[in-house]
Every structure is written in C-alpha cells, then in structure tokens.
Amino acid sequence: MASFAGGVAQAGYVDRIRDLAPQRCLVVPVDVGKRTAVALVADHYGQIIVAPFEFDLTVSGAGKPAFRSPWACEVA
C-alpha cells in the first residue's frame, strides 16, 4: 500500500470527498493566534463565501454564528 503525502487523516478526508463535485466542497482556513483566531469560508475555486471573521479561542468564541451556517452539512 502506498503511503499518502498528507498522512492517514488527510487520506481519509480525500476518500470522503473524492467523488463530490467541487461546487459542494468548502474550505475554512484558520489563522490561530494566542487568544484569538481569524477564519473565512471559501469554495473550491477560491471564491470567498463568508468574509474573514475573528473569534476568541474559548468555548463561547467557537460558538459564533459563522460556525453554525444553515448551508453547512457533513460529508457522509
């Protein structure tokens, strides 16, 4: 078995999304600081879907509405 460049976790992710249309995939890059972080939501083509937003690195900070978008769904 060939190893995957991104490791086991990355290989599992790729297996789950391999057959999805790029229009159904979103990415959420997060820049983490000591007490806060900044994230945004973009599509597969780099189009920003949710503008960058800052949040505290606390339980209440991670509960911001941007993390609970109505269009979000889990990959089966």
Helices and strands as residue ranges (DSSP letters): H 7-17, G 22-24, E 26-27, E 30-32, E 36-43, E 48-56, G 61-63, G 65-68
